Amino acid sequence: MVKASGDKIYLNAGQTTGIAAGMEFNVYRMGEALVDPVTGLDLGAEEEKIGVIKASDIKEKYSICSVVSGSGFDAGDMVRFE
């Protein structure tokens, strides 16, 4: 997610990546990175589903979505089509 402004959510994906109006996406907030204390290996991070958004205005390289459910969206949240 690039930007969240009121009820508009901006994604850094558009027509060139196959997004179409009406597609819905789950939005996740990433938690703290989990790092193995022995090896230093990054094990990933916990994710919390915070809502659902729907693509409404599709541009060539970005899309504008509306909120279906949830709140508190912010740039950097993870968006997935599942």
NULUMGU-972158 format. One record per residue: residue in one letter; x negated, y negated, z of N, C-alpha, C, O in turn. Coordinates in steps of 0.001 Angstrom, whole numbers, plus 524288, in hexadecimal, padded with zeros to 5 digits. Example, Ala and Ser with C-alpha at 12.3 -4.5 7.8 and 13.67 -1.06 7.14 Angstrom:
BEGIN
a7CC7A8163A81E787CFF48119481E787CC7080CE481E787C86480CF782111;s7CDCE808CA81BA87CA9A8042481BE47CD9C7FFE281EBE7CB9F7FB8E81F67;
//
This chain:
BEGIN
m7FCAD80487800008000080000800007FC7B7FB35800007F8CA7FAD38030F;v7FDB37F7907FC817FA7F7F2E17FBF77FC557EE867FF8B7F92E7EBC5801E9;k8018A7EDED7FFEB803A67E982802D1809377EABF8048A80C1E7ED69801C8;a80AA67E8CC80917810047E92080AF9811B57E39680C5380F377E0F480F7B;s815E97E1DF809F2817C97DC8C80AC481DB87DCA780B60820977DCE880787;g81F7E7DC7681036825177DCBA811338273E7E1F580F798257E7E60D8114B;d82B157E1D480BEB82D707E6AE80A1082AFF7E89F804FC82D057EC4280294;k826AA7E63C80353823E77E7E87FE9D81EC37EA828001081BAF7E87980325;i81DF07EF177FDBB819257F2087FE888166F7F2837F93C818D97F42C7F56C;y8117A7F1157F8FA80E7F7F12B7F41380AC07F5CC7F404807A27F67F7F79C;l80B197F8F07EFE4807967FD6C7EF38803B37FC5C7EAE3804EA7F9987E725;n7FF1B7FE807EB5D7FB107FDDA7E75C7FB7D802287E33D7F78D804687E1A3;a80034803437E1908014B8071C7DD7C806278054E7DA93809E2803657DCEE;g8060E805F07D56E80A728042B7D24780B78807BE7CDAD80AD380C7D7CE11;q80D13805737C94B80E61808757C49B809E780BF57C2DD80AC68105C7C122;t8051E80A037C3538009F80D0E7C17A7FFC7812097C4A97FD0A815937C2E4;t802168125E7C952801858170D7CC908068681A437CCC4806D481E147CFAD;g80A72818C27C9B580F3081BE07C9558137881A977CD2C8174D81D787CD86;i812F3816667D00A81720814EE7D3B081BC1812C67D0A281B1B80FCB7CCEB;a82070814587D2458253E812947CFC1828FC810737D3E7828CD812057D871;a82C5680CE47D2468303B80AAC7D5D48338780F167D82083513812B97D562;g8348F80EB17DD2B837B88128E7DFE4834A0816AE7E2C4836C7819747E60D;m82F96817247E19782C5B81AFF7E45C82BDB8195D7EA1282B3F814BE7EB42;e82C2081D357ED9C82B7D81C227F32E8265281E587F51C82479822627F343;f8240581B947F8E481EEF81CFD7FB0B81F2981CF3800F6821A7819918034D;n81C89820BE8036681BE2820B88090B8172D81D4C80A5A8134A81D4680785;v8179081A7080EA281358816FB8105581139818F4815858142E81A1181924;y80C0A8195F815D48097381B5981A7B8058A8175B81C8D8031C8147E8198C;r804FA81736821A7800FA81414824397FCBF817CD826077FDD481BAD828A9;m7F7F68169F8249E7F388819EC826107F1CC8189D82BA07F1838141082D25;g7F0AA81CB082E947EEB981C00833E27E8CF81B93833F67E64A81AF282FEA;e7E6B481BEE8388A7E10E81B94839467DE528202A8369D7E04282490836B8;a7D9E381F22834447D6D58233A831B87D51682740835C07D389825E283A18;l7D55D82C39834427D39883077837A37CE4683244835A47CDC88341583137;v7CA4B831BC838F67C4F38330F837787C2E58374783B217C329836C183FE7;d7C0DA83B71838D67BE9D83FAF83BF27B9ED83D9483EF07B63F83BA283C89;p7B9F983DEC8442D7B5AD83BB2847417B07C83E888468A7AC5D83C4984796;v7B09C84354844D17ABCF84651844247A9648455F83EC97A4B98444D83E5D;t7AC99845C583AAE7AA848455D835607AAF183FE5833107A83D83EA182F4B;g7AE5783CA4835537AF3A83772833297B2C68378482E667B39E8337D82BEA;l7B4DD83C2282D207B83683CCD828907BD7F83A25829647BFF883AD382D75;d7BF2F837258258B7C4508349F825AA7C870838C7824A47C87983B328207C;l7CBE38399D828637CFE583DAA828077D50F83B8D826037D8DA83E7A8258F;g7D5438368E824CF7DA228341B823107DC85830FB8277B7D9CF82F5082B16;a7E19B830348272B7E45382D2A82B247E9FE82EF282B767EC2783107827B4;e7EC5682E1B82FF57F1E082F3F830807F4F582B4182D5C7F33D826D382C9E;e7F98382CDE82B8B7FCEA8296B8288F802448294782B298041E82D3882D34;e804B8824B982B12809F38241F82D3580D79821F2828F180C6081DC9826CB;k811AD824B2827B381559822BE823D48184681E218262B81A9881E8E82A5C;i81825819A98236781AA4814F98257C81F468132582237821FC80F77823B8;g82039815B081DB7824C58142581AB0824C781623815228217F819458138B;v8289E8143081238829578159F80CBD82A4D810A0809A682D2680D2A80B62;i827E08104A80504828AD80BD48018982A6A80DBE7FC348299C812487FAD8;k82CD580A397F92382EE280BA37F3FA82CF7807B97EFF282D84803007F0A6;a82AB2809BC7EBAD828BA806657E77A82D49803C07E4B08311F8064A7E34A;s82CD47FE9C7E3E38311A7FBC97E16282F547F8787DCBF832357F7F27D8EE;d82AB07F6407DD03828BF7F2D17D8DB8234F7F4AB7D75D81F917F3DA7DA46;i822DA7F72B7D2D081DF97F9AB7D14581B117F64A7CD5081D237F5047C92B;k816567F4E37CE9E812DF7F1F67CB1F80ED47F5B87C8EA80ECB7FA517CA53;e80B727F3D87C582807887F7457C329803FA7F9BD7C7398031E7FE787C722;k801DB7F6877CADC7FDF57F87D7CE897FFBC7F8777D4347FCD87FA417D79B;y8045F7F6817D5528065A7F6937DAAF80C467F7167DAA080ECE7F6627D698;s80E6C7F8547DF32814107F8F77DFC6815E77F6137E49F8130B7F5887E873;i81AB17F4427E45C81D337F1D97E8E28216F7F59F7EAB4824B17F7607E7A2;c821507F6D07EFB8825027FA8C7F1F8828487F7E07F629826C77F3D57F848;s82CCA7FA357F751830187F85F7FB8F8300F7FC7B7FFE082EE58010D7FEEF;v831567FACF8048E831557FE49809178366C801608093983AAB7FF22808F9;v835F78067F8099D83A77809EB80A4B83B4580AF28101D83FA680ABC81215;s836F680C10812D38372880CD781880831D880B7F81AD082DDB80B9D81821;g831DF80A3981FD582D11808EA8228F82C0680317822A582F007FFFC8207D;s827BB801AA8252E8263A7FC2882596820887FBCD8273D81E0D7FFBD8286F;g81E827F70C8274B819287F634829048150F7F7C98250E810987F8D88267C;f816877F7F782009812D57F97A81BFE80E7B7F56F81B8980F4B7F0CA81C7A;d809CC7F75081A0F8054F7F3D8819B6801A47F5C081567801907FA5F81414;a7FE9F7F21F813437FAAD7F38980F587F7367F7D2811977F5BB7F7A581629;g7F5F67FB9680E677F2A97FFDF810277F5B3804B9811D67F365808E78126E;d7FACF8043E8129E7FDEB808E3813D37FDB980C8D80F1C7FD5C80ACA80AA6;m7FDF6811948101D7FDA78159C80C1280312816A5809E2806D18174F80CD2;v80379816CA804AB80873817C18020E807F981CC97FEED8043381D8C7FC0B;r80BE5820427FF8880BC08254C7FCC5811048268C7FA5E8151C825917FCB1;f810D8828B57F5B88157582ABD7F3148158C8308A7F44F81231833727F275;e8194F832457F76581964837CD7F92481E7383A5D7F79681F4283EF97F8B0;
//
